[in-house]
Amino acid sequence: MPDPFISVQKLCMEYGDTRVLNSVSFEIPEGEVIGIIGRSGAGKSVLMHLLRGIEDPPTAGSIVYHMAACNRCTFMDVQSRAGGRCPECGGTLDAVEVDLWDEKTDGMKSRVMNRTAIMFQRTFALYGDDRVIENVLHALDDVRYPPELAINRAADLIDQVKLSHRMMHIARDLSGGEKQRVVLARQLAKNPAMLFADEPTGTLDPVTAKLVHGMLIEAARKNRMGMVVTSHFSQTIEDMTDRAILLADGKIQAIGSPKSVIRSFTKDHREMVDADNVELGDKILAARDVTKRYISVDRGMVRAVNTVTFDVAKKEIFGIIGKSGAGKTTLSRIIAGIIEPTSGEMNILIGDDWVDMTKPGVDERGRAKEYIGLLHQEYDLFPHRTVIDNLTDSIGLEFPKELAIRKAVITLKMAGFSQEKARAILNRFPGELSDGERHRVALAQVLIKEPRIVVLDEPTGTMDPITKQDVKSSILHARDEMDETFIVVSHDMDFVSDICDRLALMRGGKIIDIGPAKEILAKITAEDTKEG
């Protein structure tokens, strides 16, 4: 058995009257890749942050790092290397125990944190205007890597994450999967003894996610690095980890092999609402030859959307799928009126009038935008406003308190909360919610405006399978009870298979096929799902 690297003892965390972690205890051996799985709100991200040493200290309990500290410089390593020589200054590595949240660590906490790195969900943390190699060079500079060796080291790291063909690209022009791989290269530049990966591939398509998973595993092996991976997705835990922990309501419900823990996690899945046999209405959206071109310094003329034509019916759940960079998100923002296309028409039926979203003005795009809701991947909530204030503020109208509560609870239920949970979170702040809960509040923020068409860009990217079922049910309920129409942009093939009436498959900015969801999914090839 490898030496222990981290020992967690009776860890508790409370926010107000809510206990998020409840007497959590476990050990992580050196070099282990351990997974933490659980529903939204189970406490995964809170545990991750405490292990990393960031944000607020725990209410009770301890996190002890077993390490070897150089007696001459600030370098630290895993404890199994105690007695050896420091690779930076030649000093001696002495065994130490560092209680991470003890105020009397005498600077040891920061030394421990220098040997760890973290990848957050949804937050790419890149210098958007800089090239890929410049982003990695910044990371090497942060750890004082010798400048004369930095270029070669940066190129090696970029090659390790298989992005040498994007080395000179501007970071903001990369696809989501490519950005996450640059983040990984930046974290590996720190040469960490432990990498914390918090939902690192939650918004990526399955094939790209598998690619990033493989790179993380390879990085752990090559760099003799331990890793803690949180995820809602059982496949991620099964693919990546040596051992897994199931968190439920802040407690460890199961710990052991990934397969056994996943069985415990999935046994409570409920049957989802039937999406079949729904009578759709007449057309509500008609896109004709929509094109969006832009100039890229590196790539010249880019046709993000290229002469796209399709229709959507009232009450239809219409999916747009394709690999990263296929043009899905650009098309969704044209539909929502955020991006103006280069040419073509995007006609929306408002009342009895067809309104062209491509034409500016209060009687055209301005009129239609009021009836189109968009929940995009990088959603945001006001951190210093409560949930109910975030919801009612988004409408821009004054509500009597009783009506505001009633409207908020109804809408939160449509977004996947139970009645009890909806009422319980009304006066909480976004920072007191899990990432999955914040995502559902953001969905409610869109639905409370009573739009005729809702565009959902990766709606299930950071949701666990059970919450995903709740969200599916809420979308179907909104469709049935409110005559709502949804356009879903997603990498989640299981979700679109379950919920979408039809799918449009995009490749290279074009729609190459449209039809019933099951038929389109049966035609998907590796070309349509691999990372671009």
N, C-alpha and C positions, 0 to 999 in steps of 0.2 A: 504493500500500500504506500503510495507517495506521501511525503510529509504534508501536513496540513498547511495551507497557505492563508486561508481566512477562517476564523471561528466566530460564528454568530450565536450569542447566548441571550435568550429571553428578551428579544428585541420587541419593543412596543412603540407605536407612534399614534398620537392623537392630534386631531384638529378640532378644537372646541370640544363638543360633546361626542364627536365621532372618533371611534378607535379604528384606525386604518390598518394597523398591524398589531397582532395580539400574541405576545410571547412566542416569537418565532426563533427557533434554534436549528442550526445545521452547520456542517463544515464543508469547505471546498478544498480538496487536495491540490497540490501544485500541478499545473498543466491540465487540469480537468476542464472540459467544456460542459457546463451545467445549464439546463434550461429551466425557466420559470414560466409556467403557464397558468392561466386563469381567466375568468370573465373580466370585462371592464369593471373597474372599481374594486377588484380583488386585493389591490395593494402592490402590484408588480413594479410599477414605476417608482413608487415611494421606496420600496426595498432597494431597488437599483440605485437610487440617488443616495440613500444612506450608506450602501456599500462603497460607493464612489467617494463619499465624504462631502457632498454638496447639499445646499439648501439648509433646512432646519435640523438641529440635532434630535435624536430620538427621545421619546418621553422616558424610556427606561431600557435597560439592557446594554449589551456591548457588542462591538465589532472589533476583533483583534486580528491584526496582520502579523504573521510569523515571517520575519524577514532577516536579511543580513545587511548590516550597515557598514559602510567604509569608515574607518577611524581617522581618515585624513580629509576626505571631501564629502559631498552630499549624496554620492551615488548609493543606491540600495539595490538589492537583488533578492531572489527567493532564498529561503533559509537553508536549503540543501547545499548552497554554495558558500556557507559560512566556513571560515578558515582559509578560504582561497584569497587570491589577489584581486584588487579592484581593477577592472579593465580600463578605467579612466586615469587613475593616478598611481596605481601600484601599491596602494595602502592595503591593510588587512580588512577582510569582511568579517564582522563580528555578529553573532546571532542576537537578535533583538525581538521583543514583543511590543507591538504598538497598538494601544487601545485608541482607535481612530477618533472617537468622539470625547476622549478624556481631555479636558482643558490643559492638563499638565504634560502634554506630549513634547513640550520644549522644541517645537518646530519639526518634530518627526512626522506629523500629519502631512505637511506639505511635501516632504521628501517621499512619503508613500504615494501621494497623489501624482507625483511626477513620473512614477512607474506604472500608472494606469491611464487608460484612454477610454473615451465613450463615444458611441454613435447613437444619436437620438432619432426617434421616428419623426418623419416629415420635415425635420430641420436639416438642410443640407450644409449650412455653416461654411459656405465657400465665398471667396472674393469673386463676385459675379462678373466683374469687368476684366478680371485677369485671366490669363491663359492657364490651362491645366498644369503645366510644369511650373508656372509661377506660384500657383496655389500650394504645390508640394514644397517648393523652395521656401515659401513663407513658414511652413510648418517646421522645416529643418532649421531655419533661422531661429525659431522660437525655442528650440532645444539646444541652441549654440553648436550646431554641427559645423565642423571645420569648413569654412567657405570654399576653400580650394578643392574640396571633395564633394561639395553639395550637388553640383550638376549631375555627376555620375550616379550619386545616390538617389536623386530625384528620378532620374531616368529608370533606374532599377526598380524603384517602387511603382512607377507607372506601368512598367512592364509586368510586374507581379500581379497587378489588378487588370491586366490585359487591356490597357488603354493607350498603348504606344501610338496607335493610329489616330488618337485624338489629342496628342500631347500639346499641339499648338492651338487647339480650339479655345475660344472664349468660354468660360465656365457656364455662363447663363444660357448659352446656345446648346448645351448638352441635354440629352433626355434624362428622365428621372433615374433610370438605372445607371447611366454613365456618371451622373452627379454623385450617386451613392458610392460608386467605386472610387471616385476622386477623394471623397471623405475618408474611405478606408485607407487609401494611400497616405493621406495626411496623418491619420491616427497611427499607422505603422511607422511613420517617420519618428515617432516618439520612442520607438523600441520598447513598447510597454510589456510588463510582466503579466498584466491582466487587461483584457479589453471587455468593456461592458457594451453590449449591443441591444439597445432598447427598440424593439420592433423595427429592425434595420431594413426590412424589405416589405413592410406592410402595404405600401401603395404601388408596388411593382407587379408587372404581369408574372404569371407562374414560371415561365421559362427564364426570364431575367432574374427573378428571385432565386431560382435554383443556381444560377450562375454565381450570384453574389454569395449565396450560402457556401458554395464550393470554394470560393476565394477566401472566405472567412476561416473555413476549416483548414485550408492549405496554409493560410497565414499563421494560424495557431500552431500547426505542426512545425512549420519551417522556422518560426521564431521562438519555439518552446514557450508558448504563451498560453495562459489560462484564459477562459472566456465565460462570461455570464450572458445568456441570451434570454430576453423576455419575448414572448409572443402569444397572440391569441390563436395561432394556427398550429394545429397538431402536427401537420406535415413538416413545418419548420423545426419543431422540437425533435421530431423523429429523424430528420435528415442530419441535424447538426450536432446533437448533444450526446454525451456519455451517460448522463444521469439527469433526472428531471424532478422538479418540485411542482406540486399543484397547490396554488393558493386559492382559498375561498373565504371571503369575509375576513381577510386579514390573518387567517390561520393556515398552517401547513396541513392540508387534508391528505396528501399522499406524497411520498418521496421514494424514488427507486428508478428502475429502468424506464426509458422513455415510453416504451410500448405499454407497460402496466399503468403508468401515470396517465397516459392518453386515454386508456380504457376508462379510468375513473372519471376523467374530465368529460368524456362524450356520453356517458351512460344516461345523463339526465336530459339529453337533447329532446326537444319536443317536436311533434309533427308540425309542419308549416301549413299555412292557409293555402287552399287550392287556388291556383291562378288561372285555371282553365275555364272554358265556357263563359267568357265575358263578351258581351255584345258591344263592339266598338261603334263610335259615332262616325260622322262625316269628317273630312279633312279639317285639321286645325292649323297645320303648318305645311307650306309648300316651298321647298328650296329648289332653285333653278340655276344651274351653271355657276354655283358659288365658287369664287377663287380668291385666295389670299396669297400674295407674293410679298417677299421682303428681301432686302439686300443684306447679306452677311459678309463681313470682312474676309472670313476664311473660305466661305463656300460659294460666294457670288450670289446669283439669283436663286432664292429658295422658294419653291411652291409648297407652302405648308398645307394649303387646301387647293385642290386642282380640279376645277369644273365639276363640282359635286351637285347632284340632283337627287332629291328624295322627298317623300311625303310622310306626314305623321297624322294619325287619326285621333279624334277626341277619345279620351280614356285609354289610349294605347300606352303601353310601357315599351318604348323603343330604345334599343341598345345600340351603342357605337363601340366597336371593339377593334383591336389591332395592336401591333407591337408598339413599344415606346418610340415616339417620334413619327408615328404614322399620320398625325394631324388631328387626332381626336379632340384634344383639349382646345386647339385653335378653333375647330368647327363649333364646339360647344359654346365658346365665347362669342362667336359670331351670332349664334342662335340667341344668346342672351343680350345681344346688343352692346357688348363691352368692346368688341373689336369690329372695326368697319372693314368689310371685304374689299378687295381690289376691284372686283366686278361680280355680276350676278344679282339674283334676287333672293331674299329671305322673307317670304310672305306669311304673316300670322293673322288668323281670323279673330277679330275683336268684335264681339256682338255680331252684326251682319256685314261688317266691313273687313276687307282684306287690306292689311297694312304692311308695307314693305320696310323691314327693319334696316335695309341698306341705305334708306333715304333719311337724312337728318331732318329734324324739325319736330315741333310739338304734336303735329298731326300724323307723323309717321313713326320714326323710331321712339320718340319721346312718349307717344301714346302707348305703343306696344310694350315697352320695357316695364311699365307699371304692372303688367300681368304675367311677367316671366320671372321666376325665381331661379337663382343659381346658388348651389352649394359647391364651391370649388375645393380642391385639395388643401390649399393653404387658407382654410377658413380662420376667422378670428372672432373672439368675443372681447368685450370691454372687461379687463381684469378687475377693475375696482367697482363694477356694477354687479348687483346680484343677478341670479338667473331670471327672475321675473322682470327686473329692470331691462336686462338685455333683450328680452322678448318684446316687451311693450315699447321700448325705445325704437326698435326696428320698424314699428308701424308708424311712428311719428304722430300719434294721436294721444290725447289725454283720456284715460279710462277711469271711471269710478273703481275704487280698490276691489270691490266684490266682483265686478265684471272682469277686471284685469286678471284676478286669480282664476276665475272660471275659464276664461279664454286660454290662459297659459297652461292650465292643467289639461284641458282638452287637446291642445296642440302637442304638449309633451307626450301624451298618450299616443298620439299619431306617430311620434318619432321613436316609439319603442319603450317608453317607461310605463311601469304599472301606475295605477292611480295613487297608491301609497307613496311610491318613490317620487312621482311627479310633485306631490305636495311637499315631500320632505326636502327637496332640493331648491324650492322656490327662493328661499332667502340665503342660499349659499353663494359663494363667489366661485368663478370658474376655476381658480387655483385649488379649490377644495374638492374638485371632481376629478375622476380618472380621465384619461385621454378619450376613451370610448364614450364616456358620459358627455364630455364636452362636444364631441362630434354630433351626438344626438340632439344636444341643445342647439347647436348650430343648424341642424336640419329643421328643428322646430322654429328657429328664427326665420327660416325661409317660408315654412308652411303657414305661419301666423299671418303673413301678408295676403293670404288667400289668392295665390296666383292661379292662372289657368293652365300654365305649363311650368313644370319644375325641371330644371336641368341639374342632374346630380353627377359631379365629376369625382369618380372613385369613392362612392358613398360608403363602401365597406372596408376601406383600406386598413383601418386600425381596429376593426371590431372582431371580437371572438365569435365562434360559430353560433353560440346560443343567442347573443345579441343580434347577430346577422339575421337570425330567424325572426326576432322581434321587429327588426327594421323592415324585412320583407312583408311581414304582416301589416305593419303600419302603412307602407306604401300601397298595398292592396286595399287596405281599409280606406285610405284617402282617395284612391281611385273610385271605389264603390260609393262612398258616402258623399264625396265632394265633386264627383265627375272630373277628377284631376287627371291630367296627362303628364307622363314622365318621360324624359330623355335621359338615359343612363349611360355614362361613359365609364368603362370599367375594364380592368385586367382580370377581374374575378370571374372566370368562366363558369364556375358552379353557380354563382349568384345570378348571372345573366341568363343561364340556362333555366333556372328556377322561376325567374320573375318576368323576363322579357317576352312580349308577344312576337316581335320581329327584331332582327339584328342587321346592322350595316357593318360590313367588314371593310376596314380601311387599310390601304397599303400605299406608301409613297404619296400621301395627300389625296388619293382618289378612293372613292367607294367602288370596290371591285365586285361586291356581291351584296344583295339584300334579299331577305326571305325569313321564313319562320325560324325561331331561335335554334331549334334542334337541327334543322337542315343546314344552317350556316355553320354551326359548331362542328357538324360532321365533316365539313369540307376544309376546316382549318388545317394548315400545314405548318411545318417548322418555320417556314419563311414568314408566316403571319404572327408568330409569337416570339421569335428570337429577338435578342437585343440589337437595336440598330446603331 
